[in-house]
Amino acid sequence: MSIETLFNPESIAVVGASRKEGKLGRTILSNIVEGGFEGRIVPVNPNTDELLGLPCYPSLSECGQDIDLVVSAIPASGLKKLVDECPKVKARAIIVIAAGFRESGPEGALLEQELLELCHRRDLRLLGPNCLGFINTAKNLNASFAGEMPERGGVTAFSQSGALCSVMLDMAKDRHLGIAKLISIGNKADIAGVDLLAYLAQDDETKVIVGYLEDIVTGQNFIKAAEDAASRKPVIILKSGTTEAGFKATVSHTGILASADTAYGAAFKRSGVIRADTFEALYDYAAALAMQPLPKGDNIRIITNTGGPGIMTADAVELAGMKVCAAAQADSMNLNQPSISPVGPENPIEILGDVDAAHYKSAIKSAQADPAVDAILVVLAPQSVKRPAEIAKAIATSIDGVKPLLAVFMGGCASMVSHRDLINAGLPMYKSPERAVTALKGMREYAAWKQRPPRTVTRFKVNRRRVERILSRRQRTGMLQLGEVKGKDVLGAYGFHVPTGALASSADEAKEIAERIGYPVAMKIVSPDIVHKSDLGGVFLNVANREAVEDTYDLMTLKIHKKVPEARIEGVYVEKMAAKGLEVIIGMTRDPQFGPMLMFGLGGIFVEVMKDVTFHLAPITEQEAIQMLKSTRSYAMLQGRRGQDGVDIAAIASGLQRISQLTTDFPQILELDINPFIVGDFGSEPVVADARMTLAPLPGEK
């Protein structure tokens, strides 16, 4: 069922409309009337014949006319009777303001489910319960108790929190930022964020979508809806409640390093959602994206009236991963020296002395004409000789609509400038360089996402049947931890290079295997009860001859029996030593909402201490895999620096894609680690030196 009728009704009934000032029903009715809604308004209250000059009816079914939207301001106990009446007036949607549902506990959750099922049987779309309603400025409709009608504009905001809906309204008013719609989704029993994204993607009145969410229940549906919406217009989301780890029983590095917040970040990255870290940032992003074009690149020109703020801005730009674009010397000379001069070395451009607004316009026009400049930041700090309002107007009239232009008015300057005039002119303004740069970074990342090549996921030729046999056998026997031996069997079937090796159950057998595959060899304890072998002395490398193999076997098994006497020892795995290379870790952990999350990081201190890792949702393309590598701080080590050779980056990307294919093919794989994955120079084949996996139990088993 469409939600179009909900947001664009021709007739509204307010059930529970009250005669008393301050009551919810009275406030909602007043907001609808005073907002200027031009459709039919029908108050329902059995205790009066008239409200606010409108005929009032004792019940919905007795109003004698068709109603598109019903707004319920009655307690939860009366909702069943009201919903049963809705078909009698051909209602298509209902807003339930009342609380006391899922948010109140198990009984409330049951009541909410009953309400939802009843609405579905009556072909009603439900907004709420436990919500404030909504505002649609295009219809002059304020069907809420959130506050007075905001200025009309292109930003649509929705919130799972009713209180934050009111804050959103206040912030928009404070910034003179026009609103298309404001929607409180409350408990989102029926209409949730996914539904709103799908609807707002097609809504002509909405230019920018802003949302606050506390949870996302259907992860894959969210990604699909968000990606479609973001391909049409910016989507900015603030997601709260992300500090609790979502993977409490993890044993792999990948699972330990992941969290609920990681999963949401990966989902937003995949779908093109701009993630706001703070509530204030929602509107910092929204203002810039609603008013200015997207930057075509990372090069930022800074124009300032004093050196300190210019340097602060330059620092913020560099820390955000963008570049401070220097002005050509000829440009600096043309800007009426000595009033304009470069600050260390040619950018930011500093405007000195008692200058007028023309100097700013000149500097801006120069930046707009410079093909090397992708975006412009103008920073104005208070000085007694400056004229903030005049300069602000000059900046606003310099907007060309081609390159984004953002302004920072610091300290006292902000109070001397008309926010409304600048907003009307299309100039987003900020009180600090850091906030402006953060907004510009969001614009740049969104622009890069929109410019991404079409997603083409490579399908490798693999032995899927072999993996099916291995995994189904382990699940049937309840052996859900796959150690190195079986883990490498699975990975080998999916095209990974695994060193030649075999499991030995005695020292003599170990010597025979070593002789057959050739020295040097690696020897590793195999036990379903031991996850981190090296921590217990269960790994020996570069074992060089027969005598060493025998001694190592005896020593290793003795150590393990002493340290973990209850561990079941299956034997010792003997394999050919891999060639030297750079050790990286690649893996996967499965998020319950969003599915397989792939992980990449360098081995050793980079993953253990620095946690320099990156995540991406599967399935993954080659371009996305390479971008994962580039997003780590240690990417320079992969490329090679200071005389060190680089490694085959494409080979790592291929490994990530193969894990992506494996874990999307087999949803029973919950966790997977290849650690280390040894990578050499270009053209060499990466080697799986160690691996482990965790499987889900069969349905019905624990």
C-alpha positions in Angstrom: 0.0 0.0 0.0 1.3 3.5 -0.9 2.0 6.1 1.7 1.2 8.9 -0.7 -2.2 9.5 0.8 -0.7 9.8 4.3 1.4 12.8 3.4 -0.9 14.4 0.8 -4.5 13.9 2.1 -7.4 15.9 0.9 -9.3 15.4 4.1 -8.3 14.8 7.8 -10.2 13.7 10.8 -8.7 14.4 14.3 -10.1 11.8 16.7 -9.8 13.0 20.3 -9.9 16.7 19.4 -10.2 18.4 22.7 -11.9 21.7 23.9 -9.1 22.2 26.5 -6.0 24.2 25.6 -2.8 22.2 26.0 -4.4 18.8 25.3 -2.8 16.9 22.5 -6.0 16.6 20.5 -6.5 20.4 20.8 -2.9 21.2 19.8 -3.0 19.0 16.7 -6.3 20.4 15.5 -5.1 23.9 16.1 -1.9 23.2 14.2 -3.8 21.8 11.2 -6.2 24.8 11.2 -3.6 27.5 11.8 -1.1 26.0 9.4 -3.5 26.8 6.5 -4.4 23.3 5.3 -7.0 23.8 2.5 -8.6 20.3 2.6 -11.5 19.2 4.8 -10.8 19.1 8.5 -13.1 16.9 10.7 -12.8 17.1 14.5 -14.2 14.1 16.4 -15.3 14.5 20.0 -18.6 13.1 21.5 -18.8 16.0 24.0 -19.2 19.0 21.7 -20.8 20.0 18.4 -18.2 22.5 17.3 -14.4 23.1 17.7 -12.4 26.0 16.3 -15.4 26.9 14.2 -15.6 23.4 12.6 -18.5 21.0 12.9 -17.6 18.2 15.4 -18.9 14.7 15.3 -19.3 12.1 18.1 -17.5 9.4 16.3 -15.6 8.8 13.1 -18.2 6.7 11.5 -20.9 9.3 12.1 -19.1 12.1 10.2 -20.9 11.1 7.0 -18.0 11.8 4.7 -14.9 10.2 3.2 -11.7 10.8 5.1 -8.2 10.2 3.7 -6.2 10.5 6.9 -7.2 9.8 10.5 -5.1 11.4 13.3 -5.7 9.6 16.6 -5.1 11.5 19.8 -7.0 9.0 22.0 -5.5 6.5 24.4 -4.4 3.1 23.2 -7.4 1.4 24.8 -9.8 3.0 22.2 -7.8 2.2 19.1 -9.3 -1.1 18.2 -12.8 0.5 17.9 -11.3 3.4 15.9 -9.5 1.2 13.4 -12.6 -0.8 12.9 -14.4 2.4 11.9 -11.8 3.5 9.4 -13.1 1.5 6.4 -16.6 3.1 6.9 -15.1 6.5 5.9 -12.7 4.9 3.3 -9.6 6.1 5.3 -6.3 5.0 3.9 -3.9 6.1 6.7 -3.8 6.6 10.4 -1.4 8.4 12.7 -1.3 7.0 16.3 0.1 9.5 18.8 -0.5 7.4 21.9 2.4 5.8 23.8 2.2 2.6 25.8 3.2 0.1 23.1 6.5 -1.7 22.4 8.5 1.0 24.2 6.7 0.1 27.5 7.6 -3.6 27.6 6.4 -7.1 26.4 2.7 -6.4 27.0 2.9 -3.2 25.0 4.8 -5.0 22.2 1.9 -7.5 21.9 -0.6 -4.6 21.8 1.5 -3.0 19.1 1.5 -6.2 17.0 -2.2 -6.5 17.3 -2.7 -2.9 16.2 -0.5 -3.4 13.2 -2.3 -6.6 12.1 -5.6 -4.8 12.5 -4.4 -1.9 10.4 -3.2 -4.3 7.7 -6.6 -6.1 7.6 -8.3 -2.7 7.2 -5.8 -1.6 4.4 -4.5 1.2 6.6 -0.9 2.5 6.6 0.1 3.3 10.2 2.5 6.1 11.3 3.6 5.4 14.8 2.5 4.6 17.4 4.2 6.8 20.0 5.0 9.6 17.5 4.4 13.3 17.0 2.8 13.1 13.6 4.2 15.0 10.5 4.4 18.3 8.7 4.2 18.8 5.0 4.9 22.5 4.1 3.8 22.0 0.4 0.3 21.2 1.7 0.4 23.8 4.5 -0.3 20.8 6.7 0.9 20.5 10.3 -0.6 17.2 11.4 1.6 17.1 14.6 2.2 18.6 18.0 5.9 19.2 17.1 5.5 23.0 16.9 4.6 25.8 14.5 4.8 25.5 10.7 8.4 25.9 9.5 9.6 27.9 6.5 9.1 26.0 3.3 12.3 24.5 1.7 13.9 21.4 0.3 15.0 19.5 3.4 12.9 16.6 4.7 13.8 15.4 8.2 12.5 12.2 9.9 13.2 10.9 13.3 12.6 7.8 15.4 12.7 10.1 18.5 9.7 12.4 18.8 11.7 14.8 21.1 14.4 15.1 18.5 11.7 16.0 15.9 11.0 19.1 17.8 14.7 19.8 18.1 15.1 19.4 14.3 12.3 21.9 13.9 14.0 24.4 16.2 17.4 24.0 14.5 15.9 24.5 11.1 14.2 27.6 12.3 17.4 28.9 14.0 19.3 28.5 10.7 16.4 29.7 8.5 16.7 26.4 6.7 13.5 25.6 4.8 11.7 22.3 5.4 9.8 20.2 2.9 8.5 17.6 5.4 9.2 16.7 9.1 8.2 13.2 10.0 8.1 11.5 13.4 8.1 7.7 12.9 8.0 6.7 16.6 7.9 3.0 17.1 7.8 2.5 13.3 5.4 -0.5 13.6 4.5 -0.1 10.0 6.1 2.9 8.3 9.9 2.8 9.0 13.0 4.4 7.6 13.1 2.1 4.7 9.6 3.1 3.6 10.4 6.8 4.0 13.6 6.5 2.0 11.7 4.8 -0.9 9.0 7.5 -0.8 11.2 10.5 -0.4 13.5 9.4 -3.2 10.5 10.1 -5.5 9.2 13.2 -3.7 9.8 16.3 -5.9 9.5 18.6 -2.9 12.5 16.9 -1.1 16.0 17.9 -2.2 17.9 16.6 0.8 16.9 13.8 3.2 17.9 14.0 6.9 17.2 11.3 9.4 17.8 10.2 13.0 17.6 6.4 13.6 18.1 4.3 16.7 18.0 0.9 15.0 17.6 -0.6 11.5 15.7 -3.9 11.5 15.8 -5.0 7.9 19.4 -4.3 6.9 19.4 -5.5 3.3 16.1 -3.6 2.6 17.6 -0.5 4.1 20.7 -0.7 1.9 18.6 -1.1 -1.2 16.3 1.8 -0.3 19.1 4.1 0.8 21.2 3.4 -2.3 18.3 4.2 -4.6 17.5 7.4 -2.6 21.2 8.5 -2.5 21.5 8.0 -6.3 18.8 10.8 -6.6 19.5 13.1 -3.7 21.7 13.4 -0.6 20.8 11.2 2.4 22.2 12.2 5.8 21.7 9.9 8.7 22.6 10.2 12.4 22.6 6.7 13.9 22.7 6.4 17.7 23.1 3.4 20.0 26.2 2.0 18.3 28.6 1.6 21.1 27.6 -1.9 22.2 29.5 -4.6 20.4 27.3 -6.7 18.2 29.5 -9.8 18.2 29.7 -11.0 21.7 30.8 -14.6 21.0 33.5 -13.9 18.4 36.8 -15.7 18.3 38.4 -14.3 15.2 40.3 -11.1 14.8 37.8 -9.9 12.4 34.9 -10.5 14.8 36.7 -9.0 17.7 37.5 -5.8 15.8 34.0 -5.4 14.4 31.0 -3.9 16.3 27.5 -2.8 15.7 28.8 0.6 14.8 31.2 -0.9 12.2 28.3 -2.6 10.5 26.3 0.6 10.3 29.3 2.4 8.9 29.9 -0.2 6.3 26.2 -0.2 5.3 26.2 3.6 5.0 29.3 3.5 2.9 27.9 1.0 0.5 24.6 2.8 0.1 26.0 6.3 -0.3 24.5 7.6 3.0 26.4 10.6 4.5 26.9 9.7 8.1 26.6 12.5 10.7 28.5 12.0 13.9 26.6 14.6 15.8 23.1 16.1 15.8 24.5 19.5 14.8 26.4 17.9 11.9 23.0 16.8 10.4 22.2 20.4 9.6 25.8 21.4 8.8 25.6 18.8 6.0 22.1 19.6 5.0 22.7 23.3 4.6 25.7 22.7 2.3 24.1 20.0 0.2 20.8 21.9 -0.1 22.4 25.2 -1.3 25.6 24.4 -3.1 26.8 22.1 -6.0 29.0 19.1 -5.3 32.7 19.5 -5.6 34.4 17.8 -8.5 37.6 17.1 -6.7 39.6 17.5 -3.4 41.3 20.8 -4.1 40.2 23.5 -1.7 41.0 27.3 -1.9 40.9 29.1 1.4 40.3 32.9 1.5 40.7 34.6 4.9 41.1 38.0 6.6 43.7 36.8 9.1 46.5 34.2 9.2 45.5 32.1 12.3 42.1 31.0 11.2 43.4 30.4 7.7 46.0 28.0 9.1 43.4 26.3 11.3 41.3 25.8 8.2 44.2 24.5 6.2 44.9 22.0 9.0 41.3 20.8 9.0 41.3 20.4 5.2 44.4 18.2 5.3 43.2 16.2 8.2 39.9 15.6 6.3 41.9 14.0 3.5 41.5 16.9 1.1 44.1 19.2 -0.4 44.8 22.9 0.1 45.0 24.3 -3.4 47.7 26.9 -3.8 47.1 30.0 -5.8 49.4 30.7 -8.7 51.9 33.5 -8.0 50.4 35.5 -10.9 47.0 35.3 -9.2 48.4 36.6 -5.9 50.0 39.5 -7.7 46.7 40.4 -9.4 44.8 40.7 -6.2 45.7 44.3 -5.5 48.8 43.8 -3.5 49.6 44.5 -0.7 46.0 44.2 0.5 45.9 40.5 -0.5 48.8 38.2 0.1 49.3 34.4 0.3 49.8 32.8 3.7 52.4 30.0 3.7 53.2 29.5 0.9 50.5 30.7 -1.5 47.4 29.4 0.2 45.3 30.4 2.1 44.9 33.8 0.5 45.0 36.4 3.3 43.2 39.7 2.8 45.1 42.3 4.9 44.4 45.8 6.2 41.3 47.9 5.9 39.9 46.5 2.7 36.4 46.5 1.4 34.1 43.8 0.0 35.5 44.1 -3.5 38.7 42.4 -2.4 36.8 39.4 -1.3 34.9 39.3 -4.6 38.1 39.5 -6.5 39.7 36.7 -4.5 36.6 34.5 -5.0 36.3 35.2 -8.7 40.0 34.3 -9.1 39.4 31.0 -7.4 36.3 30.3 -9.5 38.3 30.9 -12.6 41.2 28.6 -11.5 40.6 25.1 -13.0 42.7 23.6 -10.2 40.2 24.7 -7.6 37.3 22.4 -6.7 35.7 24.3 -3.8 36.1 27.6 -1.9 36.1 28.3 1.8 35.9 31.9 2.9 36.9 32.5 6.6 36.1 35.8 8.3 37.3 36.5 11.8 36.2 39.6 13.8 38.5 42.7 13.5 37.4 46.2 14.3 38.4 47.5 10.8 36.2 44.9 9.0 32.6 45.2 7.8 31.1 41.7 8.3 27.6 42.4 6.9 28.9 44.1 3.8 31.5 41.4 3.2 29.0 38.6 3.8 26.8 40.1 1.2 29.6 40.3 -1.3 30.5 36.7 -0.7 26.9 35.7 -1.2 26.6 37.6 -4.5 29.8 35.9 -5.7 28.2 32.4 -5.8 28.4 31.0 -9.3 26.6 27.7 -8.8 29.5 25.8 -10.4 31.9 25.5 -7.5 30.8 25.1 -3.9 31.3 28.1 -1.7 31.1 27.8 2.1 31.6 30.7 4.5 32.9 30.7 8.1 32.0 33.6 10.3 33.9 33.3 13.5 33.3 35.0 16.9 31.5 38.3 16.8 31.1 38.3 13.0 28.3 35.8 13.2 26.1 38.1 15.2 26.6 41.0 12.8 25.5 39.0 9.7 21.9 38.3 8.6 21.6 34.5 8.5 18.3 34.7 6.7 19.7 36.9 3.9 22.7 34.5 3.4 20.5 31.4 3.4 18.2 33.0 0.9 21.2 33.8 -1.3 22.3 30.2 -1.1 25.4 30.6 1.1 25.8 28.0 3.9 27.6 29.6 6.9 29.4 28.1 9.8 30.9 29.3 13.1 34.1 27.4 13.0 36.5 26.2 10.2 36.2 22.6 11.4 32.5 22.4 10.9 32.6 23.9 7.5 35.4 21.5 6.5 33.5 18.5 7.8 30.5 19.6 5.7 32.7 19.9 2.7 34.2 16.5 3.3 30.7 15.0 3.4 29.9 16.7 0.1 33.1 15.4 -1.5 32.6 11.8 -0.3 29.0 11.9 -1.6 30.2 13.3 -5.0 32.8 10.5 -5.2 30.2 7.9 -4.4 27.9 9.3 -7.2 30.9 9.2 -9.6 31.7 5.6 -8.8 31.8 3.2 -11.7 28.9 0.7 -12.2 29.2 -2.1 -9.6 30.3 -5.3 -11.3 30.9 -8.2 -8.9 33.4 -10.8 -10.3 32.4 -14.4 -10.0 35.4 -16.7 -9.9 35.4 -20.3 -11.0 35.4 -22.4 -7.8 34.7 -25.9 -6.5 31.5 -25.1 -4.6 30.5 -28.8 -4.3 33.6 -29.6 -2.2 32.9 -26.8 0.2 29.2 -27.9 0.5 30.4 -31.4 1.6 32.9 -30.0 4.1 30.5 -27.6 5.7 27.5 -29.8 5.8 29.5 -32.6 7.4 30.9 -30.3 10.1 27.4 -28.9 10.8 25.9 -32.4 11.1 28.5 -33.4 13.6 28.3 -30.2 15.6 32.0 -29.4 15.0 31.4 -25.7 14.2 35.0 -24.5 14.6 37.1 -25.1 11.5 40.7 -24.9 12.3 43.6 -24.5 9.9 43.4 -27.9 8.1 39.7 -27.8 7.2 39.8 -24.0 6.8 42.5 -24.3 4.2 40.6 -27.1 2.4 37.6 -24.7 2.0 39.8 -21.8 0.9 41.7 -24.0 -1.6 38.4 -24.9 -3.2 37.8 -21.2 -3.8 41.1 -20.5 -5.5 43.4 -19.5 -2.7 47.0 -20.8 -2.8 47.5 -23.1 0.2 51.0 -24.5 0.9 51.4 -28.3 0.5 50.9 -30.0 3.8 49.4 -32.9 5.7 48.3 -33.8 9.3 50.7 -36.0 11.2 49.6 -38.1 14.2 53.1 -39.1 15.2 56.7 -37.9 15.0 57.5 -40.6 12.4 54.6 -39.5 10.3 55.7 -35.9 10.6 59.2 -36.7 9.3 57.7 -38.6 6.4 55.5 -35.7 5.4 58.4 -33.2 5.7 60.7 -35.4 3.5 58.0 -35.6 0.9 57.2 -31.9 0.7 60.7 -30.6 1.2 62.4 -28.4 3.8 62.1 -26.1 5.5 58.6 -26.8 6.9 56.2 -25.2 9.4 54.7 -27.3 12.2 51.4 -26.3 13.9 49.4 -28.0 16.6 45.8 -29.0 15.5 43.1 -29.0 18.2 39.5 -28.0 18.2 40.0 -26.6 21.6 42.9 -24.2 20.7 42.1 -21.1 18.8 45.3 -19.0 19.2 48.0 -21.7 18.6 51.0 -19.4 18.7 50.1 -18.0 22.1 50.6 -21.5 23.6 53.8 -22.5 21.7 51.8 -24.4 19.1 53.6 -23.0 16.1 57.2 -23.6 14.9 58.6 -22.2 11.7 61.6 -23.0 9.5 62.1 -26.5 10.8 65.1 -27.5 8.7 65.7 -31.3 8.9 64.5 -34.8 10.1 65.9 -34.5 13.5 64.4 -31.1 14.0 61.0 -32.3 12.9 61.1 -35.2 15.5 62.3 -32.9 18.3 59.7 -30.2 17.4 56.9 -32.7 17.3 57.7 -34.1 20.8 58.4 -30.7 22.3 55.3 -29.1 20.9 52.9 -31.9 22.0 54.5 -31.9 25.5 54.1 -28.1 25.9 50.5 -28.2 24.8 49.6 -31.1 27.2 51.2 -29.2 30.1 49.6 -25.8 29.3 46.2 -27.1 28.2 45.8 -30.6 29.6 42.2 -30.9 28.7 42.7 -30.0 25.0 41.9 -32.6 22.4 45.0 -33.0 20.1 44.3 -34.2 16.6 47.9 -34.0 15.6 50.5 -31.7 14.1 50.1 -30.1 10.7 53.3 -30.1 8.7 53.4 -27.9 5.6 55.9 -26.3 3.3 57.2 -22.9 4.5 55.8 -20.0 2.6 58.1 -17.5 0.9 58.7 -14.3 2.8 56.4 -11.4 2.1 54.2 -8.8 3.8 51.8 -10.3 6.3 48.2 -9.0 6.1 44.9 -10.2 7.5 41.7 -10.6 5.6 38.5 -11.9 7.0 34.8 -11.8 7.4 32.3 -11.5 10.2 28.5 -11.8 9.6 26.3 -9.1 10.9 22.8 -10.2 11.8 21.3 -7.3 9.9 23.6 -6.5 7.0 25.3 -9.8 6.2 29.0 -10.5 5.5 31.4 -7.8 6.5 34.8 -8.1 4.9 37.9 -6.9 6.8 41.4 -6.0 5.7 44.4 -4.9 7.8 48.2 -5.3 8.0 49.3 -8.0 10.4 51.2 -7.7 13.7 51.1 -4.4 15.6 48.9 -2.7 12.9 45.9 -5.0 13.7 46.7 -5.9 17.3 47.6 -2.4 18.7 46.8 0.2 16.2 43.6 -1.5 14.9 44.3 -0.1 11.5 41.6 -2.1 9.7 38.8 -1.4 7.3 35.4 -3.1 6.7 33.1 -3.4 3.7 29.9 -5.2 3.1 29.9 -8.2 0.7 29.4 -8.7 -2.2 32.3 -6.5 -3.2 33.7 -5.3 -6.5 37.4 -5.0 -7.4 37.2 -1.2 -7.2 35.7 -1.4 -3.7 38.3 -4.0 -2.6 41.1 -1.7 -3.7 39.4 1.2 -2.0 39.4 -0.8 1.2 43.2 -1.0 1.1 43.5 2.7 0.3 41.4 3.6 3.3 43.9 2.2 5.8 46.7 4.4 7.3 49.2 1.7 6.4 48.4 1.7 2.7 51.8 3.3 2.0 53.5 0.1 3.1 51.6 -1.8 0.5 52.8 0.6 -2.2 56.4 0.5 -1.0 58.4 3.4 0.5 62.0 4.4 1.2 63.6 1.7 -0.9 61.1 -1.0 0.1 59.4 -2.9 -2.7 55.6 -2.7 -2.8 53.3 -5.8 -2.9 50.8 -7.0 -5.4 47.8 -4.9 -4.3 45.5 -6.5 -7.0 46.2 -9.9 -5.4 45.0 -8.8 -2.0 41.9 -7.3 -3.7 41.3 -10.6 -5.4 41.5 -12.4 -2.1 38.9 -10.1 -0.6 36.6 -10.8 -3.6 37.0 -14.5 -3.2 36.1 -14.3 0.5 33.1 -12.2 -0.6 32.0 -14.9 -3.0 32.6 -17.7 -0.5 30.6 -16.0 2.3 27.7 -14.9 0.2 27.5 -18.5 -1.3 27.5 -20.0 2.2 25.6 -18.0 4.8 26.4 -20.6 7.4 29.9 -19.2 7.6 29.7 -16.8 10.5 33.4 -15.8 10.8 36.5 -16.3 8.7 40.1 -15.3 9.3 43.1 -15.6 7.0 45.9 -14.5 9.2 48.5 -14.2 8.0 47.8 -13.8 4.3 51.4 -13.5 2.9 51.7 -11.2 -0.1 54.8 -10.7 -2.3 55.7 -8.4 -5.1 53.7 -8.0 -8.3 52.9 -11.2 -10.1 53.6 -13.5 -7.1 50.8 -15.6 -5.6 49.7 -14.8 -2.1 49.7 -17.6 0.4 47.2 -18.6 3.1 49.6 -19.2 6.0 46.8 -19.8 8.6 43.0 -19.8 8.6 40.0 -20.6 10.7 36.3 -20.4 10.4 33.2 -20.5 12.6 29.9 -22.1 11.3 26.3 -21.6 12.4 24.6 -24.6 13.9 21.9 -26.3 11.9 18.4 -24.8 12.4 16.9 -26.1 15.6 20.2 -26.8 17.2 22.3 -24.7 19.6 
